[in-house]
Amino acid sequence: MEGCAADREKAEKESYIAHLESRLPASTTMSSKWNLASFLWWSVAGGDGAGPVAERAAGWWGPGKVGMMDKVEEDLTRSKSLREKQAKEFSNQLEELKQRYEQQMCEQHAGQEQERMRLQQQYSTERDNLVQQRQREVSTVEREARAALHQHQQQTQEWRQRDTQVGGLTTLL
């Protein structure tokens, strides 16, 4: 009787597992495949490999399940490889973007430096022109002042001479 009950229980478990597997969508995610694979492995291992879990699992752990485990392992390896490739591509893109921005920063800095030098040169030229213009104006004013002073001195001298002549005439009279 125990053999029949064990066989019946084994058949029920196989039927239940087949039913669960049939409910899994074809595009099962990697994590759920991994969870299923972990569950199957843990069930089969059952600690030391003996006991009721191992006995129950022994019946349904067949070549199909091994193939499924191999497929899951391939999928995991492929997924890991793809993730590593994407991470490397992202890293390369990030480095390329960083270099491009650094190049743009250098170009902008150089452009700003050229503009600063141009403005500084323009300022210096304008300042020199203003200084020269001011010097010309000062020279002109100095010449005019000298001429006015000279004219004033001549006029003063003429007045003195007249005063002396008029004073000499007044003494004569």
Order of alpha helices (4+ residues) and beta strands (2+ residues): alpha-alpha-alpha-alpha
